[in-house]
């Protein structure tokens, strides 16, 4: 058993939902948001996860009060171009290896 936790933010308002995927975005589960949830502020989220020891691709995506859903990295690059880096809020992927090594997937 592990707890996946992180922080979500939106410049458009308060966070209403955070979803977490352990299979690279094939399926999503709702995380629990931790109070306080304030407009344009960081919001902590948590999700219990039972890791089977195999490889995993962890991702999270936030939805704010306006209905804006955090885009995938590919969608953000398509919209802004391949050299974008300013306010890059695309979904990040973290690879978990069977031995427990964690690396960022670009």
C-alpha positions as CSV (number, residue, x, y, z in Angstrom):
1,X,0.0,0.0,0.0
2,X,1.2,3.5,-0.9
3,X,-0.3,6.9,-0.8
4,X,0.0,9.0,-4.0
5,X,-0.1,12.7,-3.1
6,X,0.6,15.9,-4.9
7,X,-0.6,19.5,-5.4
8,X,-2.8,20.9,-8.0
9,X,-3.3,24.5,-9.1
10,X,-5.3,26.5,-11.6
11,X,-5.0,30.1,-12.5
12,X,-8.7,30.2,-13.4
13,X,-10.2,29.4,-10.0
14,X,-10.3,26.6,-7.4
15,X,-9.6,23.0,-8.0
16,X,-12.8,20.9,-8.1
17,X,-11.4,17.5,-9.0
18,X,-8.1,15.6,-9.3
19,X,-7.9,12.2,-11.1
20,X,-4.9,9.9,-10.8
21,X,-3.9,7.2,-13.3
22,X,-1.4,4.4,-12.7
23,X,-1.5,3.0,-16.2
24,X,-0.4,6.0,-18.3
25,X,-3.9,7.5,-18.7
26,X,-5.8,4.4,-19.7
27,X,-8.0,4.6,-16.5
28,X,-8.5,7.2,-13.9
29,X,-9.5,7.3,-10.2
30,X,-10.7,10.3,-8.2
31,X,-8.3,11.5,-5.6
32,X,-9.4,13.1,-2.3
33,X,-8.9,16.9,-2.1
34,X,-7.5,18.2,1.2
35,X,-9.0,21.4,2.7
36,X,-8.7,24.3,2.4
37,X,-9.6,24.5,-1.3
38,X,-9.2,28.2,-2.2
39,X,-9.3,30.0,-5.5
40,X,-6.0,30.2,-7.4
41,X,-4.2,28.4,-4.6
42,X,-2.4,25.1,-4.4
43,X,-4.6,22.2,-3.4
44,X,-3.2,19.0,-2.0
45,X,-4.7,15.7,-3.2
46,X,-4.2,12.1,-2.0
47,X,-5.1,8.7,-3.3
48,X,-4.4,5.3,-1.7
49,X,-2.7,2.9,-4.2
50,X,-1.8,-0.7,-4.0
51,X,1.3,-1.3,-6.1
52,X,1.8,-4.8,-7.4
53,X,5.5,-4.3,-7.8
54,X,5.3,-4.1,-11.6
55,X,6.0,-1.2,-13.9
56,X,3.6,1.7,-13.6
57,X,3.1,5.1,-15.3
58,X,1.7,7.6,-12.7
59,X,-0.2,10.7,-13.9
60,X,-2.6,13.2,-12.3
61,X,-4.9,15.7,-13.9
62,X,-6.8,18.5,-12.3
63,X,-10.2,20.1,-13.2
64,X,-11.0,23.6,-11.9
65,X,-14.3,25.3,-11.1
66,X,-14.6,26.6,-14.7
67,X,-14.5,23.1,-16.1
68,X,-11.0,23.4,-17.5
69,X,-9.2,20.1,-17.5
70,X,-5.4,19.9,-17.4
71,X,-4.3,19.0,-20.9
72,X,-2.0,16.2,-21.9
73,X,1.6,17.1,-22.7
74,X,0.9,16.3,-26.4
75,X,-2.2,18.6,-26.5
76,X,-0.3,21.5,-24.9
77,X,2.6,21.2,-27.4
78,X,0.1,21.0,-30.3
79,X,-1.6,24.2,-29.1
80,X,1.6,26.2,-28.2
81,X,4.4,24.6,-30.3
82,X,7.3,22.3,-29.4
83,X,9.5,25.0,-27.7
84,X,6.9,26.1,-25.1
85,X,8.0,26.2,-21.5
86,X,6.2,29.2,-20.0
87,X,3.5,28.0,-17.7
88,X,3.8,24.5,-19.0
89,X,1.0,22.8,-17.2
90,X,0.7,19.6,-19.2
91,X,0.1,16.3,-17.5
92,X,3.4,14.9,-16.3
93,X,4.1,11.1,-16.4
94,X,6.3,9.3,-13.8
95,X,7.6,5.8,-14.6
96,X,7.9,3.4,-11.7
97,X,10.2,0.5,-12.4
98,X,9.8,-2.9,-10.7
99,X,12.8,-2.1,-8.4
100,X,11.1,1.1,-7.3
101,X,13.2,3.5,-9.3
102,X,11.1,6.6,-10.3
103,X,11.9,8.7,-13.4
104,X,10.1,11.5,-15.2
105,X,8.9,10.6,-18.7
106,X,9.3,13.3,-21.3
